[in-house]
Amino acid sequence: MNDNKVAAIDGEGAPIPQPAGRLFETIKRAGPSSALGREILWHSVIKTLFVLFTSFARVRVVFYHPLPKTGFILASNHVSHFDPPILTPFFPRQIDWIGMVELFHGKFLHGFFTGLNVIPVDRAGSDRAALRTALKRLQAGRVVGIFPEGGIRDGAASIVNGGKMKEGVALLASLSGVPIIPCVILGSDRLYNKRNWLPWRRVQICVGCGPAIHPPDDLSGEQKRRYIQSEFAAGIVRLKERLCADFQLGDADMPHSPQQRMMEP
């Protein structure tokens, strides 16, 4: 693999997070909804996650093309519940994830995920409030993260294997006019196996980000959304194949269900 393509992070020199009690006291004094409170929460959580996953896994990150300097959509396949906490600390920009509204249940969790800039969405139907919020974030130059599969997928249902996806990412790109950065993550599902949390095992997790997909200016409405959907679907499969070639990944590294991973030796 060409060295200039790869950003490999092994945890050396990782920042040490402050104790949780001190962290939340600081946030409380600053105000949980204040800009300072959000920044303190964000950086402390990110540092903690970075230390955690570099201690128990070998996370390999590849950016095959430069990232846009303005707002864009980061759209990734969804292998496990560990995907957002893995992708976020290893990404060079803050990600405002679109997350299911169930995460916000209760005062503490509502404050926690709001402080991390997560955008709540009701997956039961069309959520116009979430769409408006995401559009405002993109217009402000932020990065909005989304899992187009709408949930964890493995086998033939995974978009890395050509499975179907929801239309939210194409709709968001079409309305905002910002590019989509396709992302593939492989290996995070191995963390469902508790034996893989032993410090000497350090399972490999591979992340690849491909070239930007730009919404076409000469199309509108349904045609534009169909184009974006098609280009993104093909781009994800190509990205998976490139990641597999670069890291010599095989069928065992493809998305598996939590139950299958838990049964592995």
C-alpha positions in Angstrom: 0.0 0.0 0.0 1.2 3.5 -0.7 2.1 5.3 2.5 0.6 8.5 1.3 -2.8 7.0 1.2 -2.9 5.7 4.8 -3.5 7.4 8.1 -2.8 4.6 10.6 -3.4 5.3 14.3 -2.1 3.1 17.0 -2.8 5.0 20.1 0.8 6.3 20.9 0.7 9.7 22.4 -3.1 9.5 22.8 -4.4 12.3 25.2 -5.5 11.2 28.6 -9.1 12.2 29.4 -10.0 13.9 32.7 -11.9 11.9 35.3 -15.7 11.7 34.6 -16.6 13.4 37.9 -14.4 16.4 37.1 -15.6 16.5 33.5 -19.3 16.7 34.4 -18.7 19.2 37.2 -17.0 21.5 34.6 -19.8 21.0 32.1 -22.4 21.7 34.9 -20.6 25.0 35.8 -20.3 26.0 32.1 -23.9 25.1 31.3 -24.8 21.9 29.5 -26.3 23.7 26.5 -23.6 26.4 26.2 -21.0 26.4 23.5 -18.3 25.9 26.1 -20.1 23.0 27.7 -20.6 21.3 24.4 -16.9 21.7 23.5 -15.8 20.3 26.8 -18.1 17.3 26.5 -17.1 16.7 22.9 -13.4 16.7 23.3 -13.5 14.7 26.6 -15.7 12.0 25.1 -13.6 11.9 21.9 -10.3 11.6 23.8 -11.8 8.8 25.9 -13.0 6.9 22.8 -9.7 7.3 21.1 -7.8 5.9 24.1 -10.3 3.0 24.4 -10.3 1.9 20.8 -6.6 2.3 20.2 -6.0 0.2 23.3 -8.3 -2.7 22.3 -8.2 -2.6 18.5 -5.9 -1.8 15.6 -7.9 0.9 13.7 -6.6 1.6 10.2 -8.0 4.7 8.4 -7.5 5.5 4.8 -8.6 8.7 3.0 -8.2 8.0 -0.7 -9.0 11.6 -1.7 -8.8 14.9 0.2 -11.9 15.8 2.1 -14.0 19.0 1.2 -13.2 22.0 3.3 -16.8 23.0 3.6 -19.9 21.1 4.7 -20.5 17.5 3.5 -22.4 14.3 4.3 -20.4 11.4 5.6 -22.4 8.3 4.6 -21.2 4.9 5.9 -22.3 1.3 6.0 -23.5 0.2 9.5 -21.7 -2.9 10.9 -22.3 -2.6 14.6 -23.3 -0.3 17.4 -19.6 0.5 17.8 -19.4 2.4 14.4 -20.2 5.9 15.6 -17.8 5.9 18.6 -15.1 4.4 16.4 -15.5 6.7 13.3 -15.9 9.9 15.3 -12.5 10.1 17.1 -10.6 8.9 14.0 -12.1 11.5 11.7 -10.4 14.9 11.2 -13.6 16.9 11.5 -16.4 16.9 14.0 -19.3 14.8 12.9 -23.0 15.6 13.7 -24.5 12.2 13.5 -28.1 11.6 12.7 -29.3 9.2 15.4 -32.5 7.5 16.4 -34.7 9.5 18.7 -34.7 6.5 21.2 -31.1 7.5 22.2 -32.5 10.7 23.7 -34.7 9.0 26.3 -34.4 10.5 29.7 -32.9 13.8 30.9 -29.3 12.6 31.1 -29.1 10.9 27.7 -31.0 13.9 26.1 -28.4 16.3 27.4 -25.5 14.0 26.6 -26.4 13.3 22.9 -27.5 16.9 22.4 -24.1 18.0 23.7 -22.5 15.8 21.2 -24.5 17.5 18.4 -26.4 14.3 17.5 -29.5 15.0 15.4 -32.5 13.0 16.6 -34.6 11.4 13.9 -37.9 9.4 14.2 -37.3 6.3 12.0 -41.0 5.5 12.0 -41.8 8.0 9.3 -40.8 11.2 7.6 -39.0 13.5 10.1 -39.0 17.0 8.7 -37.6 18.5 11.9 -34.5 16.3 11.6 -34.2 17.1 7.9 -34.3 20.9 8.6 -31.7 20.6 11.3 -29.4 18.6 9.1 -29.7 21.1 6.3 -28.9 24.0 8.6 -25.8 22.2 9.9 -24.6 21.5 6.3 -25.2 25.1 5.3 -23.1 26.2 8.3 -20.2 24.1 6.9 -20.5 21.2 9.3 -20.2 17.5 8.6 -23.4 15.4 9.0 -23.0 11.7 9.5 -25.6 9.2 8.3 -26.0 5.5 8.0 -28.1 5.0 4.8 -29.0 1.4 5.7 -31.2 2.7 8.6 -29.8 0.1 10.9 -27.1 -2.6 11.3 -26.8 -4.8 8.2 -24.8 -7.9 7.4 -24.4 -10.4 4.6 -26.3 -9.7 1.4 -28.4 -7.0 3.2 -25.2 -4.8 3.7 -24.7 -2.0 1.2 -21.0 -3.1 0.8 -22.5 -6.2 -0.8 -25.0 -4.4 -2.9 -27.9 -4.4 -0.4 -30.7 -1.8 -0.5 -30.6 1.5 1.4 -33.0 4.1 2.5 -33.4 7.3 0.4 -32.5 9.8 3.2 -28.9 10.3 2.1 -29.9 11.1 -1.5 -32.7 13.4 -0.4 -30.3 15.3 2.0 -27.7 15.7 -0.7 -30.2 16.8 -3.3 -31.7 19.4 -1.1 -28.5 20.7 0.4 -26.3 20.5 -2.8 -23.3 19.4 -0.7 -21.2 16.4 -1.6 -21.4 12.9 -0.1 -18.2 11.2 1.2 -18.8 7.5 1.0 -17.3 5.6 4.0 -16.8 1.8 4.6 -16.1 0.3 8.0 -15.2 -3.3 8.4 -14.3 -5.3 11.5 -16.1 -3.4 14.2 -18.7 -6.2 14.5 -15.9 -8.4 16.0 -16.2 -6.3 19.2 -19.5 -8.1 19.9 -17.2 -11.0 21.0 -16.1 -10.3 24.5 -12.9 -12.2 24.0 -11.8 -9.6 21.5 -11.7 -7.0 24.2 -8.6 -8.8 25.7 -5.8 -6.3 25.3 -3.4 -8.7 23.5 -6.0 -9.6 20.8 -6.5 -6.1 19.3 -8.8 -6.9 16.4 -8.2 -5.0 13.1 -10.8 -2.5 12.1 -10.5 -0.9 8.7 -12.1 2.4 7.6 -11.9 3.8 4.1 -13.3 7.1 2.8 -13.7 7.5 -1.0 -14.0 10.3 -3.5 -16.8 12.9 -3.1 -20.1 12.3 -4.9 -21.4 15.7 -6.1 -25.1 16.3 -6.8 -25.5 17.1 -10.5 -26.6 20.6 -11.4 -28.3 19.6 -14.6 -30.8 17.3 -12.9 -33.6 18.1 -10.5 -36.1 16.3 -8.3 -36.5 12.6 -8.6 -33.9 12.3 -11.3 -31.2 13.9 -9.1 -32.0 11.7 -6.2 -31.9 8.6 -8.3 -28.5 9.6 -9.8 -27.1 10.2 -6.3 -28.5 7.0 -5.0 -27.0 5.0 -7.9 -23.6 6.7 -7.7 -23.4 6.3 -4.0 -24.4 2.6 -4.1 -21.7 1.8 -6.7 -19.1 4.0 -4.9 -19.6 2.0 -1.6 -19.0 -1.3 -3.4 -15.9 0.0 -5.1 -14.6 1.4 -1.9 -15.1 -1.9 -0.1 -13.2 -3.7 -2.8 -10.3 -1.3 -2.7 -10.2 -1.5 1.1 -10.1 -5.3 0.9 -7.3 -5.3 -1.7 -5.2 -2.8 0.4 -5.6 -4.7 3.6 -5.9 -8.3 2.3 -9.4 -8.7 3.7 -11.6 -11.7 2.9 -15.0 -13.1 3.6 -14.3 -13.4 7.3 -13.8 -9.6 7.5 -17.2 -8.8 5.9 -20.2 -7.8 8.0 -21.5 -10.6 10.2 -24.4 -10.5 12.7 -23.7 -10.0 16.4 -24.8 -13.6 17.1 -22.3 -15.0 14.6 -19.4 -12.9 16.0 -20.2 -13.9 19.5 -19.9 -17.6 18.5 -16.4 -17.1 17.1 -13.5 -18.5 19.1 
